[in-house]
Amino acid sequence: MGETNAKSVAARPSKAIFAAAGSPYFSAVLALMGAVVILSNIGASKGVAIGPFITDGGFFLFPLAYIMGDVISEVYGLKAARRSILITFALAFFAVFAFWIMIQLPSAEFYDGQEALERTLGPIWQIVVASGLGFLVGQLANSWVLVRMKQRFGERGLIGRLIGSSGVGEFLDTLIFCAIAAPVIGITDMPNFINYVVVGFVYKTAVEIIFVPITSLVIRWFKKREPSYAALLAAR
């Protein structure tokens, strides 16, 4: 009897349903996520002090990448989320390579911005290594936690899994990013490093929590307009 029950549980379908990742909606979110990550990498080369808080110039952009990651994970599933994360990761490194070529090209006689260009885009490779590794680990963790929670609870508890998965992902992302990027923007002592990590984590997580109602609305909008998702939901 126990063996029969175990087989029955194993054969039971997952509560989670996901849309097929081949629609224009998925492509639009993926393109936007790539743009946000590249722009935040450029902004991250600038150290920023807002009162006693230390951060970087890309602080207001990067949380948006996690919001879009939540949309992809919730609507399209873990496989699509992994693909989008790897594509965004590759785009960020392609941008670094393109910036390097721009810097190496011989300047025209009338061009006087070479030093500023090198100062702005030159450190980007270090920022991208930091951002790329943090983004890769953090987003994968975020997607894994979110999808596992959805497989357990189905459509219920969306807000809870958005907050829970974001907290895990943002912590890993921020810790890895700050450990590599801190020296690039001039942070060399432990108190300022801790400040950098704590402020970054609290800020990014707070932004995601504040935007959870909007993220939830966006997710519901996608679910209604994705034909494959709507069909699966109606068939249950």
ROPA-534160 format. One record per residue (C-alpha): residue number from 1; x, y, z. Coordinates in pm, whole numbers. Example, Ala and Ser with C-alpha at 12.3 -4.5 7.8 and 13.67 -1.06 7.14 Angstrom:
2
resi, X, Y, Z
1, 1230, -450, 780
2, 1367, -106, 714
This chain:
236
resi, X, Y, Z
1, 0, 0, 0
2, 283, 241, 91
3, 456, 176, -241
4, 130, 239, -430
5, 78, 570, -249
6, 435, 678, -323
7, 386, 604, -693
8, 59, 796, -689
9, 224, 1102, -536
10, 516, 1083, -780
11, 279, 1061, -1075
12, 67, 1353, -956
13, 112, 1652, -1189
14, 277, 1970, -1062
15, 45, 2247, -945
16, 248, 2496, -1148
17, 170, 2587, -1506
18, 387, 2795, -1740
19, 348, 2963, -2078
20, 549, 2866, -2384
21, 850, 3099, -2418
22, 809, 3181, -2786
23, 581, 3483, -2786
24, 655, 3852, -2855
25, 586, 3922, -2487
26, 874, 3702, -2375
27, 1108, 3861, -2631
28, 1014, 4213, -2514
29, 1085, 4136, -2147
30, 1414, 3967, -2237
31, 1529, 4268, -2446
32, 1437, 4510, -2168
33, 1621, 4304, -1907
34, 1936, 4301, -2123
35, 1922, 4679, -2169
36, 1874, 4740, -1796
37, 2171, 4520, -1701
38, 2405, 4686, -1955
39, 2304, 5038, -1846
40, 2336, 4952, -1478
41, 2687, 4817, -1544
42, 2788, 5150, -1695
43, 2635, 5343, -1407
44, 2802, 5116, -1152
45, 3145, 5257, -1245
46, 3051, 5573, -1055
47, 3068, 5575, -676
48, 2771, 5758, -523
49, 2726, 5896, -171
50, 2375, 5994, -62
51, 2419, 6130, 287
52, 2584, 5850, 491
53, 2486, 5585, 238
54, 2736, 5457, -19
55, 2624, 5299, -343
56, 2690, 5324, -718
57, 2538, 5502, -1016
58, 2345, 5200, -1134
59, 2160, 5145, -806
60, 1822, 5264, -935
61, 1826, 5040, -1244
62, 1939, 4697, -1130
63, 1633, 4606, -919
64, 1428, 4634, -1239
65, 1621, 4338, -1381
66, 1504, 4126, -1088
67, 1145, 4238, -1134
68, 1163, 4128, -1498
69, 1331, 3805, -1388
70, 1036, 3744, -1155
71, 794, 3795, -1443
72, 980, 3546, -1663
73, 1016, 3286, -1386
74, 652, 3307, -1278
75, 497, 3312, -1625
76, 743, 3107, -1836
77, 915, 2878, -1585
78, 1266, 2785, -1479
79, 1393, 2673, -1820
80, 1295, 3002, -1985
81, 1437, 3196, -1688
82, 1773, 3019, -1721
83, 1782, 3096, -2091
84, 1703, 3465, -2036
85, 1966, 3491, -1760
86, 2236, 3335, -1978
87, 2145, 3555, -2276
88, 2155, 3868, -2061
89, 2487, 3754, -1913
90, 2630, 3711, -2266
91, 2498, 4050, -2379
92, 2670, 4222, -2087
93, 3006, 4071, -2183
94, 2950, 4157, -2550
95, 2895, 4519, -2442
96, 3229, 4516, -2258
97, 3405, 4386, -2569
98, 3239, 4658, -2780
99, 3343, 4928, -2530
100, 3700, 4800, -2538
101, 3708, 4830, -2918
102, 3568, 5185, -2896
103, 3844, 5284, -2655
104, 4119, 5126, -2867
105, 4012, 5293, -3193
106, 4244, 5584, -3287
107, 4094, 5920, -3195
108, 4038, 6195, -3449
109, 4245, 6511, -3399
110, 3939, 6714, -3299
111, 3820, 6457, -3043
112, 3909, 6556, -2686
113, 3698, 6304, -2495
114, 3931, 6002, -2501
115, 4034, 6033, -2138
116, 3674, 6072, -2025
117, 3571, 5773, -2240
118, 3844, 5555, -2089
119, 3757, 5671, -1738
120, 3388, 5596, -1789
121, 3400, 5274, -1990
122, 3750, 5147, -1909
123, 3667, 4991, -1568
124, 3348, 4839, -1708
125, 3502, 4493, -1756
126, 3560, 4464, -1380
127, 3210, 4587, -1310
128, 3068, 4338, -1560
129, 3260, 4049, -1403
130, 3117, 4153, -1066
131, 2770, 4220, -1202
132, 2772, 3915, -1428
133, 2868, 3667, -1157
134, 2633, 3825, -905
135, 2352, 3841, -1160
136, 2407, 3481, -1268
137, 2408, 3335, -916
138, 2142, 3568, -777
139, 1897, 3538, -1064
140, 1930, 3160, -1084
141, 1867, 3135, -709
142, 1576, 3378, -735
143, 1418, 3181, -1021
144, 1475, 2844, -855
145, 1313, 2951, -527
146, 1019, 3118, -702
147, 946, 2821, -929
148, 980, 2568, -647
149, 735, 2768, -437
150, 495, 2787, -730
151, 519, 2413, -788
152, 418, 2362, -427
153, 142, 2621, -395
154, 24, 2670, -753
155, -129, 3008, -834
156, -174, 3088, -465
157, 76, 3294, -266
158, 222, 3502, -551
159, 322, 3794, -328
160, 491, 3563, -78
161, 703, 3389, -339
162, 797, 3719, -505
163, 928, 3856, -176
164, 1091, 3532, -59
165, 1271, 3456, -383
166, 1387, 3816, -425
167, 1540, 3821, -78
168, 1750, 3512, -150
169, 1854, 3629, -496
170, 1935, 3986, -399
171, 2149, 3879, -102
172, 2370, 3650, -311
173, 2384, 3899, -597
174, 2477, 4195, -376
175, 2742, 4007, -180
176, 2919, 3877, -492
177, 2892, 4207, -680
178, 3017, 4424, -394
179, 3311, 4193, -317
180, 3445, 4239, -672
181, 3326, 4592, -756
182, 3416, 4772, -431
183, 3785, 4836, -520
184, 3686, 4960, -867
185, 3480, 5248, -727
186, 3731, 5327, -451
187, 3601, 5128, -152
188, 3903, 4973, 20
189, 3818, 4954, 393
190, 3587, 4711, 571
191, 3341, 4961, 728
192, 3264, 5117, 390
193, 3246, 4772, 229
194, 2991, 4654, 486
195, 2800, 4979, 432
196, 2808, 4915, 56
197, 2675, 4559, 92
198, 2406, 4639, 348
199, 2281, 4950, 168
200, 2278, 4767, -165
201, 2090, 4466, -29
202, 1838, 4664, 175
203, 1775, 4910, -106
204, 1732, 4649, -381
205, 1511, 4428, -166
206, 1304, 4725, -49
207, 1251, 4840, -408
208, 1131, 4494, -506
209, 896, 4477, -207
210, 757, 4823, -285
211, 703, 4721, -646
212, 548, 4383, -560
213, 191, 4509, -622
214, 296, 4640, -965
215, 495, 4324, -1039
216, 189, 4118, -947
217, -30, 4321, -1182
218, 223, 4283, -1465
219, 242, 3907, -1406
220, -137, 3876, -1412
221, -146, 4085, -1731
222, 103, 3849, -1896
223, -87, 3542, -1779
224, -411, 3667, -1933
225, -251, 3754, -2267
226, -27, 3453, -2314
227, -249, 3209, -2508
228, -69, 2897, -2386
229, -91, 3005, -2020
230, -456, 3101, -2046
231, -536, 2768, -2213
232, -360, 2566, -1942
233, -529, 2766, -1669
234, -872, 2716, -1826
235, -813, 2341, -1861
236, -755, 2288, -1489
